[in-house]
Each structure stands twice: as structure tokens, then as C-alpha cells.
Amino acid sequence: MSLFAMAAALPLFYHGAISKTECEDLLGKKNKDGAYLIRDSETIQGAMCLCVYKQRVVYTYRLLQTHTGNYTLMTVGGFNEIFFKNLDDLVRHYKRKNQGLAMHLRHSVKRKTAFLIQPQKCHGPPDPPDPPEAQGKKTPVPEEEVDYENAPGSEYVEVLPD
């Protein structure tokens, strides 16, 4: 799956690398018990946090992704570890009451913008210049029609699982 496709597949309640303070501000503005979002962990590389608002307190739960790509939430107090294929399935489960969270999930806090993925610089040889007869004759393609994954000389990199 390409990075572009991965970003498109992320749910709107996933906010990426926002700080704990930014997260608390967003949930505080919503000011509803059961408001939630998912953000990247500031302390553990590759981990995420499920943050839930209840009575002006934000409860944070560590979310881990297994080597098989499944997600699990680290819970306390006798609740078994449950694995989910994606973040939507995980959230759907924790919308039910009495699943080990301080408050079941009720109101998603959606990010306002899509993620902008910075293209990775490829270290291969540069693309050859266009032949003189083709220079200046390219018709621009509307942005939504560009197939970045298959475009020649594209800086978008396809990420393959191990």
C-alpha cells in the first residue's frame, strides 16, 4: 500500500503527531463525556494513544500495533487483550459500555484537514530530461487524476510489509 493510500485510509478521529496538550485542548473544547480521538504517542515510537474525555479529565490508553498489523489496547484490571484488524473496529468495540475504559467512546473529535505527506527523496539516478520535441508540450493533468503510485519519476514510495 502506498503512503498516499495509507493516509487516505486513516480515520478522521486519528490526529497523528499532536501533543498531549493539543489533544487535551481539542477534547476540552468538545466538552462532552465520551469525546475521543487517537494520536501518536509522544514517548513510544510507533505506538498511539486513545484519549477519552470524562468530567474534564482526559484518560489516555496506549494503543499498540502488532507485527501482523492488528491493533490492541493496553487495559488494566482483568480485561483480556483483544486484537482488531483496524482502528475503526477497535473504536466500534469500545463504543460499548463496560469494556475497561473510564468512559465508553461516544463523540469522535475529527481532524479538520487531511494529512500532507512529505515526499521522500529518492537516492537513485535523476530522471533523464525530456527530448526537445516534447519540452513545453505536456498538457497539465488535474491533480485528482494523477496516479502517484505509477507515475514515472514519482517521489512517492510504495511501502511493502516485511
Secondary structure as GFF3:
##gff-version 3
##sequence-region A 1 162
A	DSSP	alpha_helix	3	9	.	.	.	ID=ss1
A	DSSP	alpha_helix	20	30	.	.	.	ID=ss2
A	DSSP	beta_strand	35	40	.	.	.	ID=ss3
A	DSSP	beta_strand	48	54	.	.	.	ID=ss4
A	DSSP	beta_strand	57	65	.	.	.	ID=ss5
A	DSSP	beta_strand	71	73	.	.	.	ID=ss6
A	DSSP	beta_strand	83	84	.	.	.	ID=ss7
A	DSSP	alpha_helix	87	94	.	.	.	ID=ss8
A	DSSP	beta_strand	107	108	.	.	.	ID=ss9
A	DSSP	three_ten_helix	143	145	.	.	.	ID=ss10
###
